[in-house]
Structure formats: structure tokens, C-alpha cells
Amino acid sequence: MITWFLALPVIVAGFVVVRLVLRRSGRTALWWMVAADAVLLVAATVVLTLALSGGSAQAATTAAQDSGSGSAALIGAAIAVAGATIGAGIAVAYTGAAALAALSERPELFGRAMVIVGLAEGIAIYGLVVAVILIGKA
């Protein structure tokens, strides 16, 4: 857990650098942003690996091993919710725009359009169910 507290200032500094790069204009800003995202991805992967691997003192006790698997389940639950929410947001954006376009021409399609938008929103609920199952295993 201490690894996350040590990495937090580095991550914040990375976001500040990305914000400053975004203020630039032109194509170089895009390349700087892609490079900064790649560095942040590598840094997050390293921090995640360090947090899940633990040290020699942590491997000596069974309680520490149990908390490591519990934290892995919580990280997995967070990834499931985040991925499902992002996917649902993208799906609702496209289906909602198409539903509004269809409703502007034929208002009687309201029920069908809302069912399709609701199905797209169901993706987030599936991610939440997976997260609950993972937290239950922790």
C-alpha cells in the first residue's frame, strides 16, 4: 500500500505535464501527449507490479499473502467497473444520438429507441455485477 502513496505524486506530476503539453498547439502536442501517455502507462504498470509482488517480509506471513490477493481482487473489480462504464458511455453516446435522430423524424419510435439505449446502458450493470462477484471473493 505504501507503494501507491509513493507513486501518487509521480502520477500527479505526470498529469500536470500532460496538461501543460496540451496547451501547446500543432502536431507536436499530439506526439508529446502520446509520449506522456506511454510513460504514464509504463509507470502505472511498474507500480502495479510492485504493489502486487510485495517484499520478502510480506511473503513471510500468510496474512500478508491474503491481503495481496484481496487487493488484486479489488483492483480487478475497479478495472471491471471502469471498463464497463467507459464502454457503456461510448455505446450510449452513439445509440442516444441515433435515437434522437430517429425520433426527430418519426416520434412513434420512442419505445424502440429507449430499449436500444437501455441495452447499451446494461453494459455498465454487467461490469458492476462482475465487481460485486470479485469483491465477494476477496
C-alpha positions in Angstrom: 0.0 0.0 0.0 2.9 2.3 0.7 3.9 1.9 -3.0 0.7 3.6 -4.0 1.3 6.5 -1.7 4.8 7.0 -3.0 3.7 6.8 -6.6 0.8 9.2 -6.3 3.0 12.4 -6.5 4.6 10.9 -9.6 1.3 10.3 -11.2 0.0 13.8 -10.4 3.2 15.3 -11.8 2.6 13.2 -15.0 -0.9 14.6 -15.3 0.4 18.2 -14.9 3.0 17.6 -17.6 0.3 16.3 -19.9 -1.9 19.3 -19.1 1.0 21.6 -20.0 1.7 19.8 -23.2 -1.9 20.0 -24.2 -1.7 23.8 -24.1 0.8 23.7 -27.0 -0.7 23.8 -30.5 0.0 21.8 -33.6 1.1 18.3 -34.3 3.9 18.3 -31.8 1.4 18.5 -28.9 -0.2 15.3 -30.1 3.2 13.4 -30.1 4.1 14.9 -26.7 0.7 13.7 -25.4 1.2 10.2 -26.8 4.7 10.0 -25.3 3.4 11.2 -21.9 0.6 8.6 -22.0 3.1 5.9 -22.8 5.3 6.9 -19.9 2.3 7.0 -17.6 1.2 3.6 -18.8 4.6 2.1 -18.1 4.8 3.8 -14.7 1.4 2.5 -13.7 2.4 -1.0 -14.8 5.5 -0.8 -12.7 3.7 0.4 -9.7 1.0 -2.2 -10.1 3.7 -4.9 -10.4 5.5 -3.7 -7.3 2.3 -3.4 -5.3 1.2 -6.9 -6.2 4.5 -8.6 -5.8 5.3 -7.4 -2.3 8.6 -7.7 -0.4 10.3 -10.5 1.5 8.8 -9.5 4.8 5.3 -9.6 3.3 5.8 -13.1 1.8 6.8 -14.5 5.2 3.3 -14.2 6.7 0.1 -15.8 5.5 -1.9 -12.7 6.5 0.1 -10.6 4.1 -0.4 -13.1 1.3 -4.2 -13.0 1.9 -4.2 -9.2 1.8 -2.3 -9.3 -1.5 -4.9 -11.5 -3.1 -7.6 -9.3 -1.7 -6.1 -6.2 -3.2 -5.7 -7.9 -6.5 -9.5 -8.7 -6.4 -10.2 -5.1 -5.6 -8.0 -3.8 -8.4 -9.8 -6.3 -10.7 -13.1 -5.0 -9.6 -12.1 -1.4 -10.2 -10.9 -2.3 -13.7 -14.2 -4.2 -14.4 -16.3 -1.2 -13.3 -14.1 1.3 -15.1 -14.0 -0.6 -18.4 -17.7 -1.4 -18.4 -18.6 2.2 -17.6 -16.4 3.6 -20.4 -17.9 1.1 -22.8 -21.4 1.9 -21.7 -20.7 5.6 -22.1 -19.4 5.2 -25.7 -22.4 2.9 -26.5 -24.9 5.3 -25.1 -23.4 8.2 -26.9 -23.8 6.5 -30.3 -27.1 4.9 -29.7 -28.5 8.0 -28.0 -27.5 10.2 -30.9 -29.0 7.8 -33.4 -32.2 7.5 -31.3 -32.6 11.3 -31.2 -32.1 11.5 -34.9 -34.7 8.8 -35.5 -37.2 10.4 -33.0 -36.9 13.8 -34.8 -38.2 12.1 -38.0 -40.6 9.6 -36.5 -41.7 10.2 -32.9 -43.6 6.9 -32.7 -40.2 5.1 -32.4 -39.7 6.4 -28.8 -40.2 3.0 -27.2 -37.9 1.1 -29.5 -35.2 3.8 -29.3 -35.3 3.8 -25.5 -35.0 0.0 -25.4 -31.8 0.1 -27.5 -30.3 2.9 -25.3 -31.2 0.8 -22.2 -29.5 -2.2 -23.6 -26.3 -0.1 -24.1 -26.6 1.1 -20.5 -26.8 -2.6 -19.4 -23.1 -3.0 -20.1 -22.3 -0.9 -17.1 -24.5 -3.1 -14.9 -22.7 -6.2 -16.1 -19.4 -4.6 -15.0 -20.9 -3.8 -11.6 -22.1 -7.4 -11.2 -18.6 -8.7 -12.0 -17.1 -6.2 -9.5 -19.5 -7.5 -6.8 -18.6 -11.1 -7.5 -14.8 -10.2 -7.3 -15.2 -8.3 -4.1 -17.2 -11.2 -2.7 -14.2 -13.5 -3.5 -11.7 -11.2 -1.6 
